[in-house]
Amino acid sequence: MQAAALAPCSAVSGSAANSAVTVGLIGAGGRGTFDASIAAKDPNARVTAVCDIFDERMERAKKAIPSADAKTYKNYRDLLAGDVDAVIIATPVFLHPEHLEAAIKAGKHIYIEKPAGVDVEGCKRVIRAADSADRKLNITFGFQQRYGPGYQKARQLVSAGAIGNIRMAHAHFIKGAVPANAQPAPKPTTYEEKIKQWHVWRDTFGDIIVETYCHSIDVLNWFLDGHPLKAYGTGGRTFEKRGDILDHVDVTFRYTKEVEAVLTGSQITAPFFRSVHEQFYGAAGTIETAREYWTHYRGRNDVVTEKSPREITIDSLAAFFQRIKDGKPENTGVRSAESTLTAILGRMAIDLRREVSWEEMMKS
């Protein structure tokens, strides 16, 4: 009791051995509700608050989690002023820097969906906020691959030299995701319309390479030990009629030691088709990673594959709550912003139709 009385509040919040971490959800759309429903099943967590500007989304989330007695808030600052230990932030991308800053100032542990922002300045805000955070706070972005056991095993093998030095890498994020009956819509004129249509406009979504393909890009940066030096690429709108976002991209990132990684992304395949994985090629073998499995090509007739035991978002959130309980904080703000900036580098190269360096992108 004496020790608890002497410790600052941020050091003891949610750390009692026999108590669950209390969690508030900010952004009760599909992804936020999915994350919160996972949290509700974790023995180390308890969802006690939900925030969204739309009442129907809050009620739907409370039923899906389920958490019938969760407090509801229309303003995220009111939730942050409450007594939750941690927050899950799953709001539109353009709001991530603002919401992260506010949650850090409120002293909450933070699990925030990727990416860091829609533009360079937003990512710089995230870096500044993460750098300013109390070192006792856990700040985790939703790059779930970092916590999937298959990805972790594959990364350890690469580090141990199992395939030799990586000579080349590929990332595929190909699926059918553009509705067949999609129709053009005028630019939003009200804030409510902006929130409802955030996923089809670049200034709120960041475009498909930033919001979605950033998962693959984060894996590339992780396995190649840092962000690329430059990029060039192409992309376009073949089938997408909504907003102003692209529906396919091909970008080549150049890392140190002249290693190139190619990202191919598309939203316009048949709706039943999906091919999302990464491959790393070395002189002694190849490693392929995906959410559902990982494979080690060790020889001509020597291939080992292991399936993931569960959806890796569960692994990501479980690790987050366990770190809070154990008092072992992790702050992934800077590396997550760098992965987002790598996606923005690719977007900029597509827009300008020429090679763009990291330095030029950072000054833009």
C-alpha positions in Angstrom: 0.0 0.0 0.0 2.9 2.4 0.8 4.5 1.6 -2.6 1.2 2.3 -4.4 0.7 5.5 -2.5 4.1 6.8 -3.6 3.9 5.7 -7.2 2.5 8.1 -9.9 -1.0 7.3 -11.1 0.2 6.4 -14.6 2.5 3.8 -13.1 -0.3 1.9 -11.4 -3.1 2.3 -13.8 -4.4 -1.1 -14.8 -1.5 -2.9 -13.2 -3.1 -4.6 -10.2 -2.3 -8.3 -10.4 -5.9 -9.4 -10.2 -7.6 -6.7 -12.2 -8.4 -6.5 -15.9 -7.3 -3.5 -18.0 -10.3 -1.3 -18.6 -10.7 -0.3 -22.2 -12.5 2.4 -24.1 -13.2 2.1 -27.8 -13.0 5.3 -29.9 -14.5 4.7 -33.3 -17.2 2.0 -33.3 -17.2 1.1 -37.0 -16.5 -2.4 -38.4 -12.8 -2.5 -37.5 -13.1 -0.9 -34.1 -16.0 -3.2 -33.1 -13.9 -6.2 -34.3 -10.9 -5.1 -32.1 -13.1 -4.4 -29.1 -14.8 -7.8 -29.4 -11.4 -9.5 -29.3 -10.5 -7.4 -26.3 -13.7 -8.4 -24.5 -12.6 -12.1 -24.8 -9.1 -11.4 -23.4 -8.8 -12.3 -19.7 -6.6 -9.3 -19.2 -9.1 -6.7 -20.6 -12.6 -5.4 -20.1 -14.4 -3.0 -22.4 -16.1 -0.4 -20.3 -16.7 2.6 -22.7 -17.6 3.2 -26.4 -17.3 6.4 -28.3 -18.6 7.3 -31.8 -20.4 10.3 -33.3 -23.2 8.0 -34.5 -25.6 6.5 -31.8 -26.5 3.5 -33.9 -22.9 2.5 -34.3 -22.3 2.6 -30.5 -25.4 0.5 -29.9 -24.4 -2.0 -32.5 -20.9 -2.2 -31.1 -22.2 -2.8 -27.5 -24.3 -5.7 -28.8 -21.4 -7.2 -30.9 -18.7 -6.9 -28.2 -20.9 -7.6 -26.1 -20.8 -5.0 -23.4 -24.3 -3.8 -22.5 -23.2 -1.8 -19.5 -20.4 0.1 -21.3 -20.6 3.9 -21.0 -21.2 5.7 -24.3 -19.7 9.0 -25.4 -20.3 11.2 -28.5 -17.0 13.2 -27.9 -13.8 11.2 -27.6 -12.3 13.8 -25.2 -15.0 13.0 -22.7 -14.0 9.3 -22.9 -10.3 10.2 -22.4 -11.3 12.2 -19.3 -12.8 9.1 -17.8 -11.2 6.3 -15.8 -10.3 3.8 -18.6 -6.7 2.4 -18.5 -6.4 2.0 -22.3 -8.1 3.0 -25.5 -8.5 1.3 -28.9 -8.6 4.0 -31.5 -10.2 2.9 -34.8 -11.3 6.2 -36.3 -10.8 7.4 -39.9 -7.1 7.8 -40.9 -7.0 11.5 -41.1 -8.0 11.8 -37.4 -5.2 9.4 -36.2 -2.6 12.1 -35.3 -5.1 14.2 -33.4 -6.6 11.3 -31.5 -3.2 9.8 -30.7 -1.9 13.2 -29.3 -5.0 13.5 -27.1 -4.8 10.0 -25.8 -1.1 10.4 -24.9 -1.8 13.7 -23.1 -4.6 11.9 -21.2 -2.0 9.2 -20.0 -3.8 6.3 -21.6 -2.3 3.1 -23.0 -3.0 3.2 -26.7 -3.8 0.6 -29.4 -4.4 2.6 -32.6 -5.3 1.2 -36.0 -2.8 1.8 -38.8 -1.7 3.9 -40.6 -0.2 6.8 -38.7 -1.8 9.5 -41.0 -2.7 10.5 -44.5 0.3 12.8 -45.2 3.8 13.7 -44.2 2.8 16.3 -41.7 0.4 13.9 -40.0 3.1 11.3 -39.6 5.5 13.9 -38.2 2.8 14.8 -35.6 2.7 11.1 -34.7 6.5 11.0 -34.3 6.5 14.1 -32.1 3.6 12.8 -30.0 5.2 9.3 -29.6 8.5 10.9 -28.6 6.8 13.1 -26.0 4.9 10.2 -24.4 5.4 9.0 -20.8 7.8 6.0 -21.1 5.4 4.0 -19.0 2.7 4.1 -21.7 2.2 1.3 -24.3 1.6 2.7 -27.8 0.9 0.1 -30.4 -0.2 0.5 -34.0 -2.3 -2.2 -35.6 0.5 -3.7 -37.7 -0.6 -7.1 -36.6 2.1 -9.0 -38.6 4.7 -7.9 -36.0 2.9 -10.1 -33.4 1.9 -13.1 -35.4 3.9 -16.1 -34.3 4.5 -17.2 -37.9 5.9 -13.8 -38.9 8.1 -13.8 -35.8 9.5 -17.2 -36.5 10.2 -16.2 -40.1 11.9 -13.0 -39.0 14.1 -14.9 -36.5 15.2 -17.3 -39.3 16.1 -14.4 -41.6 18.1 -12.8 -38.8 19.9 -16.1 -38.2 20.9 -16.2 -41.8 18.7 -19.2 -42.8 18.3 -17.9 -46.4 21.5 -15.8 -46.6 21.4 -12.1 -47.1 18.1 -10.9 -48.7 18.8 -10.1 -52.3 15.2 -9.2 -53.3 11.7 -9.0 -51.8 8.2 -9.1 -53.2 4.9 -8.1 -51.5 1.5 -8.9 -53.0 -1.8 -7.4 -51.7 -4.2 -8.5 -54.4 -8.0 -9.0 -53.8 -11.4 -8.0 -55.2 -12.7 -5.1 -53.1 -14.4 -2.7 -55.5 -18.2 -3.2 -55.5 -19.5 -4.1 -58.9 -22.3 -1.5 -58.6 -20.1 1.3 -57.2 -21.2 4.7 -58.4 -19.5 8.1 -58.4 -20.5 10.4 -55.5 -19.9 14.1 -55.0 -17.3 15.3 -52.6 -18.7 15.5 -49.0 -19.9 18.9 -47.9 -20.6 18.2 -44.2 -18.5 16.6 -41.5 -21.0 13.7 -41.2 -20.7 13.0 -44.9 -16.9 13.2 -44.6 -16.9 10.6 -41.8 -19.2 8.3 -43.7 -17.2 8.5 -46.9 -13.7 8.7 -45.5 -12.6 5.4 -47.1 -13.0 6.6 -50.8 -11.3 10.1 -50.6 -7.5 10.5 -50.5 -7.5 13.4 -48.1 -9.3 11.3 -45.4 -8.1 7.8 -46.5 -4.6 8.4 -47.7 -5.3 6.2 -50.7 -5.2 2.4 -50.9 -1.4 2.1 -50.7 -1.4 4.1 -47.4 -4.4 2.7 -45.7 -4.3 -0.9 -46.8 -1.0 -1.9 -48.4 0.9 -0.3 -45.5 0.6 -3.8 -43.8 2.8 -5.3 -46.5 5.1 -2.3 -46.5 5.6 -2.6 -42.7 6.7 -6.2 -43.2 9.2 -5.1 -45.9 10.7 -2.5 -43.6 10.8 -5.0 -40.7 12.6 -7.7 -42.6 14.9 -5.3 -44.4 15.8 -3.4 -41.2 14.6 0.1 -42.1 12.8 2.3 -44.5 13.8 2.5 -48.2 16.0 5.3 -49.7 13.8 5.9 -52.8 10.9 4.6 -54.8 9.3 4.7 -58.3 6.0 3.3 -59.4 2.8 3.4 -61.3 -0.9 3.1 -60.5 -4.3 4.0 -61.7 -8.1 3.7 -61.6 -9.3 0.9 -63.9 -12.6 0.0 -62.3 -13.0 2.3 -59.2 -15.8 4.9 -59.6 -16.0 6.2 -56.1 -14.0 9.1 -54.7 -10.5 9.7 -56.0 -8.5 6.7 -54.8 -6.5 4.3 -57.0 -7.5 0.7 -57.4 -4.1 -0.8 -58.4 -0.4 0.1 -57.8 3.1 -1.3 -58.6 5.9 0.3 -56.7 9.6 -0.6 -56.4 11.3 0.5 -53.2 15.1 0.6 -53.1 16.7 -0.2 -49.7 20.3 -0.1 -48.5 22.8 -2.4 -50.2 20.9 -2.0 -53.5 18.1 -4.4 -52.4 14.9 -3.8 -54.2 11.4 -4.7 -52.9 8.4 -4.7 -55.3 4.9 -4.1 -54.0 2.0 -5.1 -56.2 -1.4 -4.2 -55.0 -4.8 -4.5 -56.6 -8.5 -4.2 -55.6 -9.9 -5.2 -58.9 -9.7 -9.0 -59.1 -12.8 -11.3 -59.0 -14.4 -10.9 -55.5 -13.5 -14.5 -54.6 -9.8 -14.2 -55.3 -7.2 -13.1 -52.7 -3.4 -13.3 -52.7 -1.8 -11.5 -49.8 1.7 -12.4 -48.9 5.4 -11.4 -48.8 8.5 -13.2 -50.2 12.1 -12.8 -49.3 14.8 -14.2 -51.6 18.3 -15.2 -50.5 21.1 -17.3 -52.0 20.3 -20.1 -49.6 16.5 -20.1 -49.8 13.2 -18.2 -49.7 10.8 -17.3 -47.0 7.2 -16.5 -47.6 5.0 -14.9 -45.0 1.2 -14.3 -44.7 -1.4 -13.8 -42.0 -2.5 -17.5 -42.4 0.8 -19.3 -42.7 4.6 -19.0 -43.3 6.7 -21.1 -45.6 10.5 -21.8 -45.7 11.8 -23.0 -49.1 15.0 -24.7 -48.0 15.9 -26.8 -51.1 14.5 -28.1 -54.4 12.3 -30.7 -52.7 12.6 -29.4 -49.1 9.7 -27.0 -48.2 8.3 -26.5 -44.7 4.9 -24.7 -44.1 3.3 -23.9 -40.8 -0.2 -22.5 -40.4 -1.1 -19.7 -38.1 -3.0 -21.0 -35.0 -5.4 -18.1 -35.0 -6.2 -14.6 -36.5 -3.1 -12.5 -35.8 -5.1 -9.5 -34.6 -5.8 -11.6 -31.5 -2.0 -12.1 -31.0 -1.5 -8.3 -31.4 -4.1 -7.3 -28.9 -3.2 -10.1 -26.5 0.5 -8.9 -26.5 -0.7 -5.3 -25.9 -2.8 -6.2 -22.8 -0.1 -8.5 -21.5 2.5 -5.7 -21.7 0.2 -3.4 -19.7 -0.3 -6.1 -17.0 3.4 -6.9 -16.8 4.5 -3.3 -16.8 6.7 -3.8 -19.9 5.8 -0.8 -22.1 6.4 -0.7 -25.9 6.2 2.5 -28.0 5.9 1.7 -31.7 5.0 5.3 -32.8 8.2 6.1 -34.7 8.5 2.8 -36.6 4.8 2.9 -37.5 5.0 6.4 -38.8 8.1 5.4 -40.9 6.1 2.5 -42.4 3.3 4.9 -43.2 5.8 7.4 -44.7 7.1 4.6 -46.8 3.6 4.1 -48.3 3.4 7.9 -48.8 6.8 7.7 -50.6 5.3 5.1 -53.0 2.1 7.2 -53.5 4.2 10.3 -54.3 6.3 8.3 -56.8 3.1 7.1 -58.5 1.7 10.7 -58.6 4.9 12.2 -60.0 5.7 9.3 -62.4 9.3 9.4 -61.5 11.8 8.3 -58.8 11.4 10.0 -55.5 13.9 10.0 -52.6 13.1 9.7 -48.9 14.5 13.2 -48.3 12.3 14.7 -51.0 9.3 13.0 -49.6 10.0 14.2 -46.0 10.4 17.8 -47.2 7.2 17.8 -49.2 
